[in-house]
């Protein structure tokens, strides 16, 4: 009976194994073979200032966007837990998922229009207040800030939902007992909440790092990697090389260059899942 169950499980998994091999393993292996077939292309890539600028932008993007996303996720989930029986808390609980629910293309293009120097909503508000307009899409740092802001706005709700679900599983009696003992809200957070959701928090953090490394929409749709290609990251630079310059070899090499970073993050994630 056990052997039949194992055979059935293996047969039922064949479509998934086939799809994973066809759409994940084969493209990755083929890309590695393609990028290593001409080492001079890889060497030329590592000598390119444009590549290192894109890699720097990726690190800036990750180091700013990911921590802010999770800080806000902790704050919003804490608010929802504290005021879940309050009418205002229920309203926030319904509306905070809207940015995540709105289609990315529509929201990114609307956000790009809002940042326009002459006709954008944000600069209209600034001029009405008597403040100077900001060249959100015309200067490097404002453009990077715009990309990070859109990414945070778009993806914070998803991580908030996951952390909120984890915090709901914490027994209320633990908080009540600590309050009787005179603990502060900060002590309850650091000695009860965080230890109990630590594994969930770290898994979400690693997943966010992996997915944010491949972020494309926030960069390409909001700034088109501008101004003058200064906000390229690895994903948009590789896309440009392949689909605009028809340079498949260089584009694949750009993508493969971040594979070691992603592999390390995935290995850590797998180890955490097995604990």
Number of C-alpha atoms within 10 A of each C-alpha: 6 7 8 9 10 11 12 11 11 12 12 11 11 11 11 11 12 12 11 12 13 12 10 11 13 12 12 17 12 12 19 17 11 16 23 15 12 13 12 11 15 20 11 11 18 15 11 11 10 16 19 15 17 23 20 16 18 20 14 14 21 19 12 14 24 20 15 16 25 22 13 16 22 21 14 21 25 19 15 21 16 11 15 16 10 11 10 11 15 13 12 16 18 9 10 16 17 12 18 15 13 12 11 16 13 11 19 23 16 14 22 22 16 17 25 19 17 13 11 17 15 17 21 19 12 13 12 9 9 9 11 11 16 17 16 24 23 16 15 18 14 15 24 24 16 21 28 22 17 20 23 21 15 22 21 24 24 17 20 24 18 15 21 21 15 18 19 13 10 14 9 9 9 12 17 13 11 16 14 8 9 10 15 10 11 10 13 16 15 11 12 15 18 15 11 16 17 12 15 17 19 13 16 17 18 17 15 19 20 19 12 17 19 16 19 20 19 25 24 20 19 26 27 20 25 18 16 12 16 19 26 28 29 26 22 24 23 25 21 17 17 16 11 9 12 12 14 18 19 22 24 21 23 25 20 21 17 15 13 10 12 18 12 12 15 16 11 13 18 12 9 13 11 6 6
